[in-house]
Amino acid sequence: MTLSALAQRHPRLFDELIRIDRIPAFGWLALQAAALMPTWWWMGRRLVDGSDDPMGVLALGALAVLVWQVRHELRCAPRLGWLALAGAGTILATLLRTGLGPMHALPPLLASLVALLALAASLVALMPRRVASAPVLGLAVLALPVLSSMQFYAGYPLRVITAEASRWMLSPFFTEVQREAASLLVDGHLVIVDAPCSGVQMAWCGYFVACVVALWVGRSNRGFLTHLPWVGLVVLGANVLRNSVLVAFEGAGLPLGDAWHQAIGLAVLAAACVEIAWLMAPLRRNRKKARTDAMHIHATPAH
């Protein structure tokens, strides 16, 4: 049976399909957000009970600002591949959280990761092609209340790496610098590299700045992903520098107060974020191209 014949025999069915097809993009996003309500409930409770830092709200806010900026460019016909991933991810997140069917209930953090990636896939499906998908997915991951978990699993190894790198930096300036686990012995002064010095929060801020700047300047997926490893190196170097400065004062017998600790940490964090923004923003290439174009225009003879 042809579509025209089917339309003649069942006109109401086609009318309903047309109405569904004309549902605005925000309508589809609202329906998916409602389907993922258990995820928002769990994330809200985790933020309220103080078990994690509320920094993920900034990532959600950045996604909301992005959607608002391109609200007039949202696609009437979503990209089907991303839309299929969004639907499959929404169903999978529900199954993982409830343990229905063949799925076994997983920790809420993993189920929420799938849910946020599914929502990000919907955003990519509806946004114009000029918006890169990788930074959008990155902000979805950063929206998770994941800092406490990262501190638990990766905090100690990062503290050991930071302490060892600081030992190498401080050795030329002190008579004796030794490391044992995540502690440093500097000229008889024992300095412990504690959890805040692991750099987990600095890493979150660095990757957040990378995603936001990449979206702001219109970086492609390739440009974003090729610069992403440098973000990790900048964060690691900045954290080692901050820790080395603080340990140097402690080792010299000049311990700094909490205010100075915070000031030095914020200054180094600001410098790292500026460096990451400079890496992600293709300013040098644009300026060079502009100069080349200007020289070409002046060198072209008039006809």
C-alpha positions in Angstrom: 0.0 0.0 0.0 1.4 3.4 -1.0 1.7 6.3 1.4 -0.9 8.3 -0.5 -3.4 5.4 -0.2 -2.6 5.0 3.5 -3.1 8.7 4.0 -6.5 8.5 2.3 -7.7 5.6 4.4 -6.3 6.8 7.7 -6.2 10.6 7.6 -6.3 11.1 11.3 -3.2 8.9 11.8 -1.3 11.1 9.4 -2.6 14.2 11.1 -1.3 13.0 14.5 2.1 12.1 12.9 2.4 15.6 11.5 1.6 17.1 14.9 4.3 15.0 16.5 6.8 16.0 13.8 6.0 19.7 14.5 6.7 19.4 18.2 9.4 22.1 18.9 12.9 21.1 19.9 12.3 22.3 23.5 9.3 20.0 23.7 11.5 17.0 23.0 14.1 18.1 25.4 11.5 18.6 28.1 10.1 15.1 27.5 13.6 13.6 27.8 14.3 15.6 30.9 11.1 14.3 32.5 12.1 10.7 31.6 15.4 11.3 33.4 13.8 12.7 36.5 15.4 10.1 38.8 18.8 11.3 37.7 18.0 14.9 38.6 16.6 13.8 41.9 19.7 11.8 42.8 22.0 14.7 41.7 20.0 17.2 43.7 20.1 15.1 46.9 23.9 14.5 46.5 24.4 18.3 46.3 22.2 19.1 49.2 23.7 16.5 51.6 27.1 18.0 51.1 28.8 14.8 49.8 30.1 16.6 46.7 31.0 20.0 45.6 28.3 21.8 43.6 30.6 22.7 40.7 28.6 20.5 38.3 25.9 23.1 38.4 28.2 25.4 36.4 28.5 22.8 33.6 24.7 22.5 33.5 24.4 26.2 33.4 26.9 26.4 30.5 24.8 23.9 28.5 21.7 25.9 29.3 23.4 29.1 28.1 24.5 27.3 24.9 21.0 26.1 24.1 19.6 29.6 24.7 22.2 31.2 22.4 21.3 28.8 19.5 17.6 28.6 20.3 16.7 30.1 16.9 18.9 27.7 15.1 17.7 24.4 16.6 17.0 21.9 13.9 13.4 21.0 12.9 14.7 17.6 11.7 17.1 16.3 14.3 20.2 14.3 13.2 18.9 10.7 13.4 22.1 9.1 14.5 22.5 11.3 17.5 18.7 11.1 18.2 18.9 7.3 18.2 21.8 7.4 20.7 19.8 9.7 22.9 16.8 7.4 22.9 18.9 4.3 23.5 20.8 6.1 26.3 17.7 7.2 28.0 16.3 3.7 28.0 19.6 2.3 29.1 19.9 4.8 32.0 16.4 3.8 33.2 17.2 0.1 33.1 20.6 0.6 34.8 19.0 2.6 37.6 16.0 0.2 38.2 17.7 -3.1 37.3 14.7 -4.1 35.2 15.0 -6.8 32.5 18.4 -8.3 31.9 20.1 -5.3 33.5 21.4 -5.2 37.0 21.2 -2.0 39.0 24.5 -0.1 38.9 25.7 2.6 41.2 23.7 5.8 40.6 26.8 7.7 39.4 27.3 5.4 36.4 23.6 5.4 35.6 23.6 9.2 35.8 26.6 9.3 33.5 24.6 7.4 30.8 21.7 9.7 31.4 23.6 12.9 31.0 25.4 11.6 27.9 22.0 10.7 26.5 20.8 14.3 27.1 23.9 15.7 25.5 23.3 13.5 22.5 19.8 15.0 22.2 21.4 18.5 22.3 23.8 17.6 19.6 21.0 16.1 17.4 19.1 19.4 17.6 21.9 21.9 17.4 23.4 23.3 14.2 26.3 21.4 12.7 28.7 24.2 13.5 28.5 23.4 17.2 31.0 20.7 18.0 29.8 17.6 19.8 32.9 16.8 21.9 32.7 19.9 24.1 29.0 19.4 24.7 29.7 15.8 25.8 32.5 17.0 28.0 30.2 19.5 29.8 27.7 16.7 30.3 30.4 14.6 32.0 31.5 17.6 34.1 27.9 18.2 35.2 28.1 15.0 37.3 28.7 15.3 41.1 31.9 13.4 40.5 34.6 15.4 42.4 34.4 13.4 45.7 34.6 10.1 43.7 37.6 11.3 41.8 39.2 12.4 45.0 38.6 9.0 46.5 39.9 7.0 43.5 42.5 9.3 41.9 43.4 11.7 44.7 46.2 9.7 46.3 48.0 8.8 43.1 47.9 12.4 42.0 49.2 13.5 45.4 52.2 11.1 45.0 52.9 12.3 41.5 52.7 15.9 42.7 55.0 15.3 45.7 57.6 13.6 43.5 57.6 16.4 40.9 57.9 18.9 43.7 60.9 17.0 45.1 62.6 17.4 41.8 61.8 21.1 41.7 62.9 21.8 45.2 66.1 19.7 45.4 68.4 22.4 43.9 67.3 24.9 46.6 67.4 22.9 49.8 70.1 20.7 51.4 67.8 17.6 51.7 64.5 16.9 50.1 63.0 13.4 50.4 59.7 12.0 49.6 57.9 9.2 51.4 54.4 8.4 49.9 52.6 11.7 49.7 54.8 13.5 52.2 58.0 15.5 51.7 60.8 16.0 54.2 62.5 19.3 53.4 65.5 20.1 55.6 64.0 18.4 58.5 60.5 19.9 58.0 57.8 17.3 57.3 55.2 18.6 54.8 52.2 16.5 53.9 50.7 16.9 50.5 47.0 16.7 51.5 43.8 16.1 49.5 43.3 19.7 48.3 46.8 19.5 46.7 45.9 16.6 44.5 44.7 18.9 41.8 41.3 17.3 41.3 39.4 20.5 41.5 41.9 22.3 39.4 41.5 19.6 36.7 37.8 20.1 36.8 38.2 23.8 36.3 40.7 23.3 33.5 38.5 21.0 31.5 35.5 23.2 32.1 37.3 26.2 30.7 38.5 24.1 27.7 34.9 23.0 26.9 33.4 26.5 27.3 36.1 28.3 25.3 36.0 25.7 22.5 32.3 26.2 22.2 32.6 30.0 22.4 35.2 30.2 19.6 33.6 27.5 17.5 36.4 24.9 17.7 35.9 21.8 15.6 35.9 18.3 17.3 39.3 17.7 15.9 40.7 21.0 17.1 39.2 20.4 20.6 40.4 16.8 21.0 43.9 17.5 19.7 44.4 20.2 22.3 42.8 18.3 25.1 46.0 16.4 26.2 47.7 19.8 26.6 45.0 20.8 29.1 46.0 17.9 31.3 49.7 18.9 31.1 48.9 22.5 32.0 46.8 21.4 35.0 49.5 19.0 36.2 52.2 21.6 35.8 50.2 24.3 37.6 49.4 22.0 40.5 53.0 21.0 40.9 54.1 24.7 40.8 51.5 25.6 43.5 52.5 22.7 45.7 56.2 23.5 45.3 55.8 27.1 46.3 53.8 26.2 49.4 56.2 23.4 50.4 59.2 25.7 49.9 57.8 28.2 52.4 57.1 25.3 54.8 60.6 23.9 54.3 62.2 27.2 54.9 60.4 27.5 58.3 58.1 30.2 57.0 54.7 28.5 57.0 51.9 30.5 55.3 48.5 31.1 56.7 45.3 29.9 55.2 44.7 33.2 53.4 48.0 33.0 51.6 47.4 29.4 50.8 44.1 30.4 49.2 45.6 33.4 47.4 48.5 31.4 45.9 46.1 28.6 44.8 43.7 31.0 43.2 46.5 32.9 41.4 47.9 29.7 40.0 44.5 28.4 39.0 43.7 31.7 37.2 47.0 31.5 35.3 46.3 27.9 34.3 42.8 28.8 33.1 44.2 31.7 31.0 46.8 29.4 29.5 44.1 26.8 28.7 41.8 29.5 27.1 44.8 30.6 25.0 45.4 27.1 23.8 41.7 26.5 22.9 41.1 29.9 21.2 42.8 29.9 17.8 43.8 33.6 18.1 47.3 33.2 16.7 46.1 31.4 13.5 43.3 34.0 12.9 45.7 36.9 13.4 48.2 35.4 11.0 45.5 34.7 8.4 44.2 38.2 8.7 47.7 39.7 8.2 48.2 37.4 5.2 44.9 38.3 3.6 45.6 42.0 4.2 49.1 41.7 2.5 47.5 39.8 -0.4 44.9 42.5 -0.9 47.5 45.3 -0.9 49.8 43.4 -3.2 47.1 42.6 -5.7 47.2 45.2 -8.6 44.0 47.0 -9.4 42.4 46.2 -12.8 
